[in-house]
């Protein structure tokens, strides 16, 4: 099964899509694709067949999203907690993932046609080396594509992601790239695996479970959360439309909350910059108080120097992450 299914919506689906698109549409949708194992039990088939059907449903859902002008999708493919399942099931999931990433590499022309950028978010070092290499090749091969984005969370939990972001900031301080006073909520957001993406507008979980299971906890604080009872392999275009309609009904308060949070962050950063400048002047000034104009100039200079430090740090962090993937692709080429 291809990662991106070709095909148009039928007439009724097109009509419904056009009606939906008259309202505010989510630009980024996240899915907790739950229910594969229950689907397998329901159909009395092997668990692995349930997971295979789940991947096929992802390909179909991506087609619906493209037709609905949703250009970014994030999916919870494999939690770090899933390593606690039976060895046979984990091995089967690793093998299925390997097959699908090999297939993705065979479909580069189709991915280029649609401009699909594949990103894999998670701790790849927890995965078998050959799977790491296939993932790295897929990510590197598509990273210049920019029409639509598929983020696959694999070997991922949100707590692990946040802890890793904290470690990255500590590394930046140790390397002298940033100061401890530069650490902030906004900077942590830019150190997450998902830093290249806007936060999801809409998060959908299937199978009737009403919890996030450690998925995008940081990023979905102002997202519309929709819990649907359908099992993931049975997901339909109409289930997606229902979730989008719920997003539209809640769009205004969600947007207001986002705007207020953004304004609050900006004010917090201004206050932090003022406090840092005051401390700097107290310890390194000549003892004479600055007038309002000179203090404002000093604040602007401090803010500019902080932003420059942060940009240099983020550039170094991105280079470190890119180098990790590039090294894996070289290893794969030599294997």
Order of alpha helices (4+ residues) and beta strands (2+ residues): alpha-beta-alpha-alpha-beta-alpha-alpha-beta-alpha-beta-alpha-alpha-beta-beta-alpha-alpha-alpha
